[in-house]
């Protein structure tokens, strides 16, 4: 009698198994959709492929996208796969930055590293030249694959401006940075921007 009762319970449990599997699979899809919906946004270029701001009003609130990838192709200019970085927007060249380098935008921020509230255009890392073309202000150090133009030396490197256009640079989703922050310290991420290069190798594939 006891054996028959146990066998009935087992049969009932097995009969519910497909329902449980369907419920689990459905919940995974729902969670995945929620995760995608919560992904950080990045600045979008306009019709001319120009970026007008590093600030984004997204599903995470208002924040700045600080990391940018140099994607200039060999056909983009006379410097091959390096990007000019200038003292001022459209000014004298201070350095050239290699393709594949990860740049850090320089903008006015609070002590917590956030966008000031309220903020103005002067707080942004993207500024306009006299022709109205946007330029991104970056750290421009040796660790960001910047190298000086003659007769300058590596000691002369520093903040400079690159053309803020999708032909030359692309924003890096903050979630890439935040994901790797779980593996390494934030100070290492800031001082060693090339740490993220393997994650972004697909940007460098020939087009």
Secondary structure, 3 states (H helix, E strand, C coil): CHHHHHHHHHHHHHHHHHHHHHHHHHHHHHHHHHHHHCCCCCCCCCCCCECCCCEEEECCEEEECCEEEECCCCCCCCCCCEEEEECCCCCCEEEEEECCCEEEECCCECCCCCECCCCCHHHCCEEECCCCCEEEEECCCHHHCEEECCCCCHHHCCCEEEECECCCEEECCHHHHHHHHCCCCHHHHHHCHHHHHHHHHHHHCCC
